[in-house]
Amino acid sequence: MLIRSGQCGVLLLDGGTGMNTRKKAAEICSKAGVPIADLPGGMIEEATGKCNMVLGICKGGFSEQIREILAEDRTE
């Protein structure tokens, strides 16, 4: 898993993700220090063409940009 290997920069959760999956993702991400971004329902599928409910973004420029946006949203 991308998170456990230390390669995940941010985890994206679709709004339709079930509570059990959310809890499991929160536990794993909390231990690994990976932030979670909640997205509107269907956004991941619309963007990727696949019906994923959870999407890990590798560390790097793109995940850093997402983290910056998350930080801005939390300060507003």
N, CA, C, O and CB atoms as a CASP TS submission, in Angstrom:
PFRMAT TS
TARGET T0000
AUTHOR 0000-0000-0000
METHOD Language model
MODEL 1
PARENT N/A
ATOM      1  N   MET     1       0.843  -1.184   0.000  1.00  0.00           N
ATOM      2  CA  MET     1       0.000   0.000   0.000  1.00  0.00           C
ATOM      3  C   MET     1       0.887   1.245   0.000  1.00  0.00           C
ATOM      4  O   MET     1       1.906   1.293   0.689  1.00  0.00           O
ATOM      5  CB  MET     1      -0.958   0.000   1.224  1.00  0.00           C
ATOM      6  N   LEU     2       0.498   2.221  -0.758  1.00  0.00           N
ATOM      7  CA  LEU     2       1.262   3.451  -0.921  1.00  0.00           C
ATOM      8  C   LEU     2       1.513   4.156   0.411  1.00  0.00           C
ATOM      9  O   LEU     2       2.596   4.698   0.631  1.00  0.00           O
ATOM     10  CB  LEU     2       0.538   4.387  -1.869  1.00  0.00           C
ATOM     11  N   ILE     3       0.533   4.150   1.287  1.00  0.00           N
ATOM     12  CA  ILE     3       0.662   4.843   2.572  1.00  0.00           C
ATOM     13  C   ILE     3       1.690   4.155   3.451  1.00  0.00           C
ATOM     14  O   ILE     3       2.591   4.797   3.991  1.00  0.00           O
ATOM     15  CB  ILE     3      -0.692   4.906   3.293  1.00  0.00           C
ATOM     16  N   ARG     4       1.551   2.859   3.590  1.00  0.00           N
ATOM     17  CA  ARG     4       2.453   2.098   4.466  1.00  0.00           C
ATOM     18  C   ARG     4       3.890   2.118   3.979  1.00  0.00           C
ATOM     19  O   ARG     4       4.814   1.995   4.783  1.00  0.00           O
ATOM     20  CB  ARG     4       1.982   0.666   4.579  1.00  0.00           C
ATOM     21  N   SER     5       4.096   2.271   2.683  1.00  0.00           N
ATOM     22  CA  SER     5       5.450   2.312   2.137  1.00  0.00           C
ATOM     23  C   SER     5       6.106   3.678   2.332  1.00  0.00           C
ATOM     24  O   SER     5       7.300   3.840   2.079  1.00  0.00           O
ATOM     25  CB  SER     5       5.427   1.958   0.660  1.00  0.00           C
ATOM     26  N   GLY     6       5.322   4.656   2.782  1.00  0.00           N
ATOM     27  CA  GLY     6       5.853   5.998   3.008  1.00  0.00           C
ATOM     28  C   GLY     6       5.921   6.854   1.760  1.00  0.00           C
ATOM     29  O   GLY     6       6.539   7.918   1.772  1.00  0.00           O
ATOM     30  N   GLN     7       5.294   6.405   0.678  1.00  0.00           N
ATOM     31  CA  GLN     7       5.361   7.126  -0.585  1.00  0.00           C
ATOM     32  C   GLN     7       4.142   7.997  -0.860  1.00  0.00           C
ATOM     33  O   GLN     7       4.113   8.699  -1.871  1.00  0.00           O
ATOM     34  CB  GLN     7       5.534   6.156  -1.699  1.00  0.00           C
ATOM     35  N   CYS     8       3.139   7.972   0.006  1.00  0.00           N
ATOM     36  CA  CYS     8       1.905   8.728  -0.215  1.00  0.00           C
ATOM     37  C   CYS     8       2.035  10.134   0.354  1.00  0.00           C
ATOM     38  O   CYS     8       2.399  10.315   1.515  1.00  0.00           O
ATOM     39  CB  CYS     8       0.702   8.005   0.419  1.00  0.00           C
ATOM     40  N   GLY     9       1.733  11.126  -0.477  1.00  0.00           N
ATOM     41  CA  GLY     9       1.791  12.516  -0.027  1.00  0.00           C
ATOM     42  C   GLY     9       0.455  13.023   0.484  1.00  0.00           C
ATOM     43  O   GLY     9       0.415  13.872   1.374  1.00  0.00           O
ATOM     44  N   VAL    10      -0.643  12.513  -0.069  1.00  0.00           N
ATOM     45  CA  VAL    10      -1.989  12.904   0.346  1.00  0.00           C
ATOM     46  C   VAL    10      -2.961  11.814  -0.125  1.00  0.00           C
ATOM     47  O   VAL    10      -2.757  11.198  -1.171  1.00  0.00           O
ATOM     48  CB  VAL    10      -2.384  14.320  -0.241  1.00  0.00           C
ATOM     49  N   LEU    11      -4.011  11.588   0.656  1.00  0.00           N
ATOM     50  CA  LEU    11      -5.033  10.611   0.302  1.00  0.00           C
ATOM     51  C   LEU    11      -6.329  11.349   0.009  1.00  0.00           C
ATOM     52  O   LEU    11      -6.793  12.152   0.819  1.00  0.00           O
ATOM     53  CB  LEU    11      -5.233   9.564   1.436  1.00  0.00           C
ATOM     54  N   LEU    12      -6.911  11.074  -1.154  1.00  0.00           N
ATOM     55  CA  LEU    12      -8.171  11.698  -1.547  1.00  0.00           C
ATOM     56  C   LEU    12      -9.304  10.712  -1.291  1.00  0.00           C
ATOM     57  O   LEU    12      -9.235   9.561  -1.721  1.00  0.00           O
ATOM     58  CB  LEU    12      -8.142  12.137  -3.043  1.00  0.00           C
ATOM     59  N   LEU    13     -10.349  11.159  -0.591  1.00  0.00           N
ATOM     60  CA  LEU    13     -11.516  10.334  -0.305  1.00  0.00           C
ATOM     61  C   LEU    13     -12.727  10.915  -1.003  1.00  0.00           C
ATOM     62  O   LEU    13     -13.025  12.100  -0.858  1.00  0.00           O
ATOM     63  CB  LEU    13     -11.762  10.227   1.211  1.00  0.00           C
ATOM     64  N   ASP    14     -13.426  10.084  -1.761  1.00  0.00           N
ATOM     65  CA  ASP    14     -14.651  10.497  -2.429  1.00  0.00           C
ATOM     66  C   ASP    14     -15.758  10.671  -1.389  1.00  0.00           C
ATOM     67  O   ASP    14     -15.791   9.961  -0.384  1.00  0.00           O
ATOM     68  CB  ASP    14     -15.067   9.464  -3.513  1.00  0.00           C
ATOM     69  N   GLY    15     -16.651  11.608  -1.634  1.00  0.00           N
ATOM     70  CA  GLY    15     -17.752  11.875  -0.708  1.00  0.00           C
ATOM     71  C   GLY    15     -18.667  10.690  -0.477  1.00  0.00           C
ATOM     72  O   GLY    15     -19.352  10.636   0.544  1.00  0.00           O
ATOM     73  N   GLY    16     -18.696   9.741  -1.398  1.00  0.00           N
ATOM     74  CA  GLY    16     -19.546   8.569  -1.252  1.00  0.00           C
ATOM     75  C   GLY    16     -18.875   7.408  -0.533  1.00  0.00           C
ATOM     76  O   GLY    16     -19.454   6.326  -0.433  1.00  0.00           O
ATOM     77  N   THR    17     -17.672   7.615  -0.034  1.00  0.00           N
ATOM     78  CA  THR    17     -16.945   6.558   0.650  1.00  0.00           C
ATOM     79  C   THR    17     -17.655   6.178   1.945  1.00  0.00           C
ATOM     80  O   THR    17     -18.083   7.046   2.705  1.00  0.00           O
ATOM     81  CB  THR    17     -15.502   6.995   0.937  1.00  0.00           C
ATOM     82  N   GLY    18     -17.776   4.878   2.187  1.00  0.00           N
ATOM     83  CA  GLY    18     -18.452   4.374   3.383  1.00  0.00           C
ATOM     84  C   GLY    18     -17.687   4.673   4.664  1.00  0.00           C
ATOM     85  O   GLY    18     -16.485   4.936   4.643  1.00  0.00           O
ATOM     86  N   MET    19     -18.402   4.628   5.769  1.00  0.00           N
ATOM     87  CA  MET    19     -17.820   4.965   7.075  1.00  0.00           C
ATOM     88  C   MET    19     -16.689   4.019   7.473  1.00  0.00           C
ATOM     89  O   MET    19     -15.683   4.468   8.021  1.00  0.00           O
ATOM     90  CB  MET    19     -18.899   4.941   8.146  1.00  0.00           C
ATOM     91  N   ASN    20     -16.831   2.726   7.209  1.00  0.00           N
ATOM     92  CA  ASN    20     -15.769   1.781   7.573  1.00  0.00           C
ATOM     93  C   ASN    20     -14.478   2.090   6.824  1.00  0.00           C
ATOM     94  O   ASN    20     -13.395   2.061   7.409  1.00  0.00           O
ATOM     95  CB  ASN    20     -16.211   0.340   7.283  1.00  0.00           C
ATOM     96  N   THR    21     -14.590   2.384   5.537  1.00  0.00           N
ATOM     97  CA  THR    21     -13.414   2.728   4.744  1.00  0.00           C
ATOM     98  C   THR    21     -12.809   4.029   5.245  1.00  0.00           C
ATOM     99  O   THR    21     -11.587   4.154   5.321  1.00  0.00           O
ATOM    100  CB  THR    21     -13.776   2.842   3.252  1.00  0.00           C
ATOM    101  N   ARG    22     -13.644   4.990   5.584  1.00  0.00           N
ATOM    102  CA  ARG    22     -13.162   6.276   6.105  1.00  0.00           C
ATOM    103  C   ARG    22     -12.385   6.081   7.407  1.00  0.00           C
ATOM    104  O   ARG    22     -11.318   6.665   7.595  1.00  0.00           O
ATOM    105  CB  ARG    22     -14.343   7.241   6.334  1.00  0.00           C
ATOM    106  N   LYS    23     -12.931   5.254   8.304  1.00  0.00           N
ATOM    107  CA  LYS    23     -12.277   5.011   9.590  1.00  0.00           C
ATOM    108  C   LYS    23     -10.933   4.325   9.405  1.00  0.00           C
ATOM    109  O   LYS    23      -9.943   4.702  10.033  1.00  0.00           O
ATOM    110  CB  LYS    23     -13.173   4.165  10.491  1.00  0.00           C
ATOM    111  N   LYS    24     -10.903   3.322   8.543  1.00  0.00           N
ATOM    112  CA  LYS    24      -9.664   2.596   8.287  1.00  0.00           C
ATOM    113  C   LYS    24      -8.616   3.523   7.666  1.00  0.00           C
ATOM    114  O   LYS    24      -7.453   3.508   8.068  1.00  0.00           O
ATOM    115  CB  LYS    24      -9.928   1.390   7.364  1.00  0.00           C
ATOM    116  N   ALA    25      -9.030   4.323   6.695  1.00  0.00           N
ATOM    117  CA  ALA    25      -8.111   5.266   6.054  1.00  0.00           C
ATOM    118  C   ALA    25      -7.595   6.292   7.061  1.00  0.00           C
ATOM    119  O   ALA    25      -6.413   6.637   7.047  1.00  0.00           O
ATOM    120  CB  ALA    25      -8.806   5.980   4.880  1.00  0.00           C
ATOM    121  N   ALA    26      -8.472   6.776   7.930  1.00  0.00           N
ATOM    122  CA  ALA    26      -8.069   7.765   8.933  1.00  0.00           C
ATOM    123  C   ALA    26      -7.032   7.181   9.898  1.00  0.00           C
ATOM    124  O   ALA    26      -6.069   7.857  10.259  1.00  0.00           O
ATOM    125  CB  ALA    26      -9.298   8.262   9.716  1.00  0.00           C
ATOM    126  N   GLU    27      -7.226   5.940  10.309  1.00  0.00           N
ATOM    127  CA  GLU    27      -6.273   5.293  11.214  1.00  0.00           C
ATOM    128  C   GLU    27      -4.907   5.135  10.563  1.00  0.00           C
ATOM    129  O   GLU    27      -3.885   5.478  11.156  1.00  0.00           O
ATOM    130  CB  GLU    27      -6.797   3.929  11.652  1.00  0.00           C
ATOM    131  N   ILE    28      -4.895   4.618   9.345  1.00  0.00           N
ATOM    132  CA  ILE    28      -3.634   4.383   8.642  1.00  0.00           C
ATOM    133  C   ILE    28      -2.926   5.705   8.351  1.00  0.00           C
ATOM    134  O   ILE    28      -1.717   5.823   8.550  1.00  0.00           O
ATOM    135  CB  ILE    28      -3.883   3.612   7.331  1.00  0.00           C
ATOM    136  N   CYS    29      -3.676   6.690   7.882  1.00  0.00           N
ATOM    137  CA  CYS    29      -3.080   7.993   7.545  1.00  0.00           C
ATOM    138  C   CYS    29      -2.579   8.720   8.784  1.00  0.00           C
ATOM    139  O   CYS    29      -1.554   9.400   8.735  1.00  0.00           O
ATOM    140  CB  CYS    29      -4.096   8.868   6.812  1.00  0.00           C
ATOM    141  N   SER    30      -3.289   8.582   9.880  1.00  0.00           N
ATOM    142  CA  SER    30      -2.867   9.220  11.126  1.00  0.00           C
ATOM    143  C   SER    30      -1.508   8.677  11.572  1.00  0.00           C
ATOM    144  O   SER    30      -0.629   9.442  11.967  1.00  0.00           O
ATOM    145  CB  SER    30      -3.922   8.999  12.231  1.00  0.00           C
ATOM    146  N   LYS    31      -1.343   7.369  11.506  1.00  0.00           N
ATOM    147  CA  LYS    31      -0.078   6.741  11.901  1.00  0.00           C
ATOM    148  C   LYS    31       1.062   7.153  10.980  1.00  0.00           C
ATOM    149  O   LYS    31       2.199   7.311  11.426  1.00  0.00           O
ATOM    150  CB  LYS    31      -0.217   5.222  11.903  1.00  0.00           C
ATOM    151  N   ALA    32       0.760   7.325   9.699  1.00  0.00           N
ATOM    152  CA  ALA    32       1.794   7.642   8.708  1.00  0.00           C
ATOM    153  C   ALA    32       2.002   9.141   8.510  1.00  0.00           C
ATOM    154  O   ALA    32       2.939   9.552   7.825  1.00  0.00           O
ATOM    155  CB  ALA    32       1.439   7.012   7.386  1.00  0.00           C
ATOM    156  N   GLY    33       1.131   9.965   9.109  1.00  0.00           N
ATOM    157  CA  GLY    33       1.252  11.412   8.948  1.00  0.00           C
ATOM    158  C   GLY    33       0.839  11.902   7.569  1.00  0.00           C
ATOM    159  O   GLY    33       1.362  12.900   7.072  1.00  0.00           O
ATOM    160  N   VAL    34      -0.105  11.191   6.954  1.00  0.00           N
ATOM    161  CA  VAL    34      -0.582  11.550   5.613  1.00  0.00           C
ATOM    162  C   VAL    34      -1.914  12.284   5.736  1.00  0.00           C
ATOM    163  O   VAL    34      -2.846  11.755   6.341  1.00  0.00           O
ATOM    164  CB  VAL    34      -0.733  10.283   4.711  1.00  0.00           C
ATOM    165  N   PRO    35      -2.026  13.492   5.177  1.00  0.00           N
ATOM    166  CA  PRO    35      -3.297  14.215   5.236  1.00  0.00           C
ATOM    167  C   PRO    35      -4.348  13.584   4.320  1.00  0.00           C
ATOM    168  O   PRO    35      -4.027  12.952   3.314  1.00  0.00           O
ATOM    169  CB  PRO    35      -3.086  15.682   4.855  1.00  0.00           C
ATOM    170  N   ILE    36      -5.608  13.777   4.701  1.00  0.00           N
ATOM    171  CA  ILE    36      -6.733  13.268   3.927  1.00  0.00           C
ATOM    172  C   ILE    36      -7.534  14.453   3.408  1.00  0.00           C
ATOM    173  O   ILE    36      -7.808  15.402   4.143  1.00  0.00           O
ATOM    174  CB  ILE    36      -7.626  12.317   4.782  1.00  0.00           C
ATOM    175  N   ALA    37      -7.907  14.387   2.133  1.00  0.00           N
ATOM    176  CA  ALA    37      -8.764  15.413   1.542  1.00  0.00           C
ATOM    177  C   ALA    37     -10.100  14.782   1.187  1.00  0.00           C
ATOM    178  O   ALA    37     -10.154  13.812   0.430  1.00  0.00           O
ATOM    179  CB  ALA    37      -8.099  16.055   0.284  1.00  0.00           C
ATOM    180  N   ASP    38     -11.184  15.334   1.737  1.00  0.00           N
ATOM    181  CA  ASP    38     -12.529  14.876   1.382  1.00  0.00           C
ATOM    182  C   ASP    38     -12.993  15.631   0.151  1.00  0.00           C
ATOM    183  O   ASP    38     -12.983  16.862   0.121  1.00  0.00           O
ATOM    184  CB  ASP    38     -13.526  15.077   2.562  1.00  0.00           C
ATOM    185  N   LEU    39     -13.398  14.885  -0.858  1.00  0.00           N
ATOM    186  CA  LEU    39     -13.861  15.473  -2.112  1.00  0.00           C
ATOM    187  C   LEU    39     -15.361  15.244  -2.270  1.00  0.00           C
ATOM    188  O   LEU    39     -15.911  14.324  -1.665  1.00  0.00           O
ATOM    189  CB  LEU    39     -13.093  14.879  -3.316  1.00  0.00           C
ATOM    190  N   PRO    40     -16.019  16.059  -3.065  1.00  0.00           N
ATOM    191  CA  PRO    40     -17.439  15.835  -3.337  1.00  0.00           C
ATOM    192  C   PRO    40     -17.655  14.465  -3.983  1.00  0.00           C
ATOM    193  O   PRO    40     -16.787  13.964  -4.698  1.00  0.00           O
ATOM    194  CB  PRO    40     -17.997  16.949  -4.248  1.00  0.00           C
ATOM    195  N   GLY    41     -18.801  13.876  -3.730  1.00  0.00           N
ATOM    196  CA  GLY    41     -19.127  12.566  -4.282  1.00  0.00           C
ATOM    197  C   GLY    41     -19.031  12.528  -5.794  1.00  0.00           C
ATOM    198  O   GLY    41     -19.540  13.419  -6.474  1.00  0.00           O
ATOM    199  N   GLY    42     -18.384  11.504  -6.323  1.00  0.00           N
ATOM    200  CA  GLY    42     -18.256  11.326  -7.754  1.00  0.00           C
ATOM    201  C   GLY    42     -17.092  12.048  -8.406  1.00  0.00           C
ATOM    202  O   GLY    42     -16.838  11.848  -9.593  1.00  0.00           O
ATOM    203  N   MET    43     -16.385  12.871  -7.671  1.00  0.00           N
ATOM    204  CA  MET    43     -15.316  13.670  -8.261  1.00  0.00           C
ATOM    205  C   MET    43     -14.146  12.801  -8.734  1.00  0.00           C
ATOM    206  O   MET    43     -13.584  13.046  -9.801  1.00  0.00           O
ATOM    207  CB  MET    43     -14.823  14.701  -7.256  1.00  0.00           C
ATOM    208  N   ILE    44     -13.783  11.795  -7.947  1.00  0.00           N
ATOM    209  CA  ILE    44     -12.664  10.936  -8.344  1.00  0.00           C
ATOM    210  C   ILE    44     -13.021  10.180  -9.622  1.00  0.00           C
ATOM    211  O   ILE    44     -12.210  10.084 -10.542  1.00  0.00           O
ATOM    212  CB  ILE    44     -12.300   9.941  -7.208  1.00  0.00           C
ATOM    213  N   GLU    45     -14.232   9.648  -9.671  1.00  0.00           N
ATOM    214  CA  GLU    45     -14.666   8.921 -10.868  1.00  0.00           C
ATOM    215  C   GLU    45     -14.701   9.842 -12.083  1.00  0.00           C
ATOM    216  O   GLU    45     -14.285   9.449 -13.173  1.00  0.00           O
ATOM    217  CB  GLU    45     -16.051   8.295 -10.643  1.00  0.00           C
ATOM    218  N   GLU    46     -15.188  11.042 -11.903  1.00  0.00           N
ATOM    219  CA  GLU    46     -15.264  11.998 -13.007  1.00  0.00           C
ATOM    220  C   GLU    46     -13.873  12.353 -13.527  1.00  0.00           C
ATOM    221  O   GLU    46     -13.667  12.486 -14.733  1.00  0.00           O
ATOM    222  CB  GLU    46     -15.999  13.268 -12.562  1.00  0.00           C
ATOM    223  N   ALA    47     -12.927  12.504 -12.611  1.00  0.00           N
ATOM    224  CA  ALA    47     -11.577  12.904 -13.000  1.00  0.00           C
ATOM    225  C   ALA    47     -10.763  11.766 -13.600  1.00  0.00           C
ATOM    226  O   ALA    47      -9.941  11.989 -14.489  1.00  0.00           O
ATOM    227  CB  ALA    47     -10.853  13.459 -11.812  1.00  0.00           C
ATOM    228  N   THR    48     -10.989  10.543 -13.118  1.00  0.00           N
ATOM    229  CA  THR    48     -10.155   9.424 -13.549  1.00  0.00           C
ATOM    230  C   THR    48     -10.848   8.464 -14.501  1.00  0.00           C
ATOM    231  O   THR    48     -10.191   7.695 -15.203  1.00  0.00           O
ATOM    232  CB  THR    48      -9.686   8.670 -12.360  1.00  0.00           C
ATOM    233  N   GLY    49     -12.182   8.508 -14.526  1.00  0.00           N
ATOM    234  CA  GLY    49     -12.924   7.559 -15.336  1.00  0.00           C
ATOM    235  C   GLY    49     -13.088   6.203 -14.678  1.00  0.00           C
ATOM    236  O   GLY    49     -13.601   5.265 -15.289  1.00  0.00           O
ATOM    237  N   LYS    50     -12.651   6.100 -13.431  1.00  0.00           N
ATOM    238  CA  LYS    50     -12.751   4.848 -12.681  1.00  0.00           C
ATOM    239  C   LYS    50     -13.534   5.101 -11.406  1.00  0.00           C
ATOM    240  O   LYS    50     -13.493   6.197 -10.847  1.00  0.00           O
ATOM    241  CB  LYS    50     -11.343   4.269 -12.358  1.00  0.00           C
ATOM    242  N   CYS    51     -14.243   4.088 -10.954  1.00  0.00           N
ATOM    243  CA  CYS    51     -15.107   4.283  -9.788  1.00  0.00           C
ATOM    244  C   CYS    51     -14.359   4.056  -8.468  1.00  0.00           C
ATOM    245  O   CYS    51     -14.829   3.316  -7.604  1.00  0.00           O
ATOM    246  CB  CYS    51     -16.307   3.344  -9.868  1.00  0.00           C
ATOM    247  N   ASN    52     -13.209   4.688  -8.322  1.00  0.00           N
ATOM    248  CA  ASN    52     -12.442   4.608  -7.083  1.00  0.00           C
ATOM    249  C   ASN    52     -13.063   5.494  -6.016  1.00  0.00           C
ATOM    250  O   ASN    52     -13.574   6.574  -6.311  1.00  0.00           O
ATOM    251  CB  ASN    52     -10.982   5.009  -7.322  1.00  0.00           C
ATOM    252  N   MET    53     -13.016   5.035  -4.792  1.00  0.00           N
ATOM    253  CA  MET    53     -13.503   5.835  -3.681  1.00  0.00           C
ATOM    254  C   MET    53     -12.345   6.460  -2.907  1.00  0.00           C
ATOM    255  O   MET    53     -12.524   7.432  -2.174  1.00  0.00           O
ATOM    256  CB  MET    53     -14.361   4.983  -2.751  1.00  0.00           C
ATOM    257  N   VAL    54     -11.156   5.886  -3.083  1.00  0.00           N
ATOM    258  CA  VAL    54      -9.960   6.351  -2.393  1.00  0.00           C
ATOM    259  C   VAL    54      -8.838   6.426  -3.428  1.00  0.00           C
ATOM    260  O   VAL    54      -8.669   5.523  -4.248  1.00  0.00           O
ATOM    261  CB  VAL    54      -9.576   5.403  -1.189  1.00  0.00           C
ATOM    262  N   LEU    55      -8.082   7.512  -3.375  1.00  0.00           N
ATOM    263  CA  LEU    55      -6.998   7.687  -4.331  1.00  0.00           C
ATOM    264  C   LEU    55      -5.791   8.273  -3.608  1.00  0.00           C
ATOM    265  O   LEU    55      -5.858   9.371  -3.056  1.00  0.00           O
ATOM    266  CB  LEU    55      -7.436   8.600  -5.512  1.00  0.00           C
ATOM    267  N   GLY    56      -4.688   7.529  -3.617  1.00  0.00           N
ATOM    268  CA  GLY    56      -3.453   8.022  -3.006  1.00  0.00           C
ATOM    269  C   GLY    56      -2.618   8.744  -4.045  1.00  0.00           C
ATOM    270  O   GLY    56      -2.464   8.268  -5.169  1.00  0.00           O
ATOM    271  N   ILE    57      -2.079   9.892  -3.666  1.00  0.00           N
ATOM    272  CA  ILE    57      -1.217  10.666  -4.553  1.00  0.00           C
ATOM    273  C   ILE    57       0.212  10.572  -4.026  1.00  0.00           C
ATOM    274  O   ILE    57       0.475  10.886  -2.866  1.00  0.00           O
ATOM    275  CB  ILE    57      -1.688  12.160  -4.650  1.00  0.00           C
ATOM    276  N   CYS    58       1.126  10.140  -4.882  1.00  0.00           N
ATOM    277  CA  CYS    58       2.530   9.984  -4.485  1.00  0.00           C
ATOM    278  C   CYS    58       3.128  11.320  -4.056  1.00  0.00           C
ATOM    279  O   CYS    58       2.695  12.389  -4.487  1.00  0.00           O
ATOM    280  CB  CYS    58       3.351   9.386  -5.639  1.00  0.00           C
ATOM    281  N   LYS    59       4.131  11.221  -3.198  1.00  0.00           N
ATOM    282  CA  LYS    59       4.848  12.417  -2.774  1.00  0.00           C
ATOM    283  C   LYS    59       5.461  13.090  -3.982  1.00  0.00           C
ATOM    284  O   LYS    59       5.900  12.430  -4.924  1.00  0.00           O
ATOM    285  CB  LYS    59       5.934  12.074  -1.734  1.00  0.00           C
ATOM    286  N   GLY    60       5.484  14.404  -3.944  1.00  0.00           N
ATOM    287  CA  GLY    60       6.038  15.174  -5.054  1.00  0.00           C
ATOM    288  C   GLY    60       5.278  16.466  -5.231  1.00  0.00           C
ATOM    289  O   GLY    60       4.497  16.866  -4.367  1.00  0.00           O
ATOM    290  N   GLY    61       5.508  17.107  -6.337  1.00  0.00           N
ATOM    291  CA  GLY    61       4.940  18.430  -6.592  1.00  0.00           C
ATOM    292  C   GLY    61       3.432  18.489  -6.550  1.00  0.00           C
ATOM    293  O   GLY    61       2.864  19.412  -5.966  1.00  0.00           O
ATOM    294  N   PHE    62       2.760  17.501  -7.172  1.00  0.00           N
ATOM    295  CA  PHE    62       1.297  17.522  -7.218  1.00  0.00           C
ATOM    296  C   PHE    62       0.699  17.356  -5.827  1.00  0.00           C
ATOM    297  O   PHE    62      -0.234  18.071  -5.464  1.00  0.00           O
ATOM    298  CB  PHE    62       0.777  16.422  -8.145  1.00  0.00           C
ATOM    299  N   SER    63       1.227  16.420  -5.049  1.00  0.00           N
ATOM    300  CA  SER    63       0.683  16.217  -3.697  1.00  0.00           C
ATOM    301  C   SER    63       0.984  17.425  -2.808  1.00  0.00           C
ATOM    302  O   SER    63       0.188  17.756  -1.929  1.00  0.00           O
ATOM    303  CB  SER    63       1.266  14.930  -3.062  1.00  0.00           C
ATOM    304  N   GLU    64       2.117  18.080  -3.026  1.00  0.00           N
ATOM    305  CA  GLU    64       2.439  19.279  -2.253  1.00  0.00           C
ATOM    306  C   GLU    64       1.454  20.408  -2.564  1.00  0.00           C
ATOM    307  O   GLU    64       1.056  21.148  -1.664  1.00  0.00           O
ATOM    308  CB  GLU    64       3.880  19.735  -2.547  1.00  0.00           C
ATOM    309  N   GLN    65       1.063  20.544  -3.824  1.00  0.00           N
ATOM    310  CA  GLN    65       0.082  21.565  -4.195  1.00  0.00           C
ATOM    311  C   GLN    65      -1.261  21.279  -3.527  1.00  0.00           C
ATOM    312  O   GLN    65      -1.923  22.199  -3.046  1.00  0.00           O
ATOM    313  CB  GLN    65      -0.085  21.628  -5.730  1.00  0.00           C
ATOM    314  N   ILE    66      -1.659  20.028  -3.495  1.00  0.00           N
ATOM    315  CA  ILE    66      -2.917  19.656  -2.839  1.00  0.00           C
ATOM    316  C   ILE    66      -2.831  19.960  -1.356  1.00  0.00           C
ATOM    317  O   ILE    66      -3.782  20.487  -0.778  1.00  0.00           O
ATOM    318  CB  ILE    66      -3.241  18.161  -3.065  1.00  0.00           C
ATOM    319  N   ARG    67      -1.707  19.635  -0.729  1.00  0.00           N
ATOM    320  CA  ARG    67      -1.531  19.910   0.704  1.00  0.00           C
ATOM    321  C   ARG    67      -1.612  21.413   0.993  1.00  0.00           C
ATOM    322  O   ARG    67      -2.193  21.818   2.000  1.00  0.00           O
ATOM    323  CB  ARG    67      -0.178  19.352   1.195  1.00  0.00           C
ATOM    324  N   GLU    68      -1.038  22.233   0.124  1.00  0.00           N
ATOM    325  CA  GLU    68      -1.098  23.686   0.294  1.00  0.00           C
ATOM    326  C   GLU    68      -2.545  24.175   0.224  1.00  0.00           C
ATOM    327  O   GLU    68      -2.962  25.018   1.018  1.00  0.00           O
ATOM    328  CB  GLU    68      -0.241  24.393  -0.779  1.00  0.00           C
ATOM    329  N   ILE    69      -3.291  23.649  -0.717  1.00  0.00           N
ATOM    330  CA  ILE    69      -4.711  24.031  -0.845  1.00  0.00           C
ATOM    331  C   ILE    69      -5.491  23.613   0.397  1.00  0.00           C
ATOM    332  O   ILE    69      -6.333  24.365   0.887  1.00  0.00           O
ATOM    333  CB  ILE    69      -5.342  23.388  -2.110  1.00  0.00           C
ATOM    334  N   LEU    70      -5.213  22.419   0.903  1.00  0.00           N
ATOM    335  CA  LEU    70      -5.874  21.944   2.125  1.00  0.00           C
ATOM    336  C   LEU    70      -5.561  22.856   3.301  1.00  0.00           C
ATOM    337  O   LEU    70      -6.448  23.191   4.086  1.00  0.00           O
ATOM    338  CB  LEU    70      -5.445  20.507   2.448  1.00  0.00           C
ATOM    339  N   ALA    71      -4.300  23.257   3.422  1.00  0.00           N
ATOM    340  CA  ALA    71      -3.907  24.137   4.513  1.00  0.00           C
ATOM    341  C   ALA    71      -4.602  25.490   4.410  1.00  0.00           C
ATOM    342  O   ALA    71      -5.019  26.050   5.423  1.00  0.00           O
ATOM    343  CB  ALA    71      -2.395  24.324   4.523  1.00  0.00           C
ATOM    344  N   GLU    72      -4.729  26.020   3.190  1.00  0.00           N
ATOM    345  CA  GLU    72      -5.425  27.291   2.983  1.00  0.00           C
ATOM    346  C   GLU    72      -6.888  27.181   3.366  1.00  0.00           C
ATOM    347  O   GLU    72      -7.436  28.083   4.000  1.00  0.00           O
ATOM    348  CB  GLU    72      -5.300  27.741   1.531  1.00  0.00           C
ATOM    349  N   ASP    73      -7.529  26.073   2.983  1.00  0.00           N
ATOM    350  CA  ASP    73      -8.943  25.869   3.296  1.00  0.00           C
ATOM    351  C   ASP    73      -9.187  25.782   4.795  1.00  0.00           C
ATOM    352  O   ASP    73     -10.230  26.218   5.282  1.00  0.00           O
ATOM    353  CB  ASP    73      -9.453  24.609   2.620  1.00  0.00           C
ATOM    354  N   ARG    74      -8.229  25.220   5.528  1.00  0.00           N
ATOM    355  CA  ARG    74      -8.402  25.071   6.982  1.00  0.00           C
ATOM    356  C   ARG    74      -8.204  26.384   7.723  1.00  0.00           C
ATOM    357  O   ARG    74      -8.716  26.551   8.830  1.00  0.00           O
ATOM    358  CB  ARG    74      -7.432  24.034   7.523  1.00  0.00           C
ATOM    359  N   THR    75      -7.459  27.327   7.124  1.00  0.00           N
ATOM    360  CA  THR    75      -7.226  28.603   7.788  1.00  0.00           C
ATOM    361  C   THR    75      -8.335  29.601   7.517  1.00  0.00           C
ATOM    362  O   THR    75      -8.451  30.604   8.221  1.00  0.00           O
ATOM    363  CB  THR    75      -5.906  29.181   7.351  1.00  0.00           C
ATOM    364  N   GLU    76      -9.148  29.341   6.512  1.00  0.00           N
ATOM    365  CA  GLU    76     -10.238  30.289   6.161  1.00  0.00           C
ATOM    366  C   GLU    76     -11.450  30.052   6.993  1.00  0.00           C
ATOM    367  O   GLU    76     -12.453  30.748   6.835  1.00  0.00           O
ATOM    368  CB  GLU    76     -10.613  30.179   4.691  1.00  0.00           C
TER
END
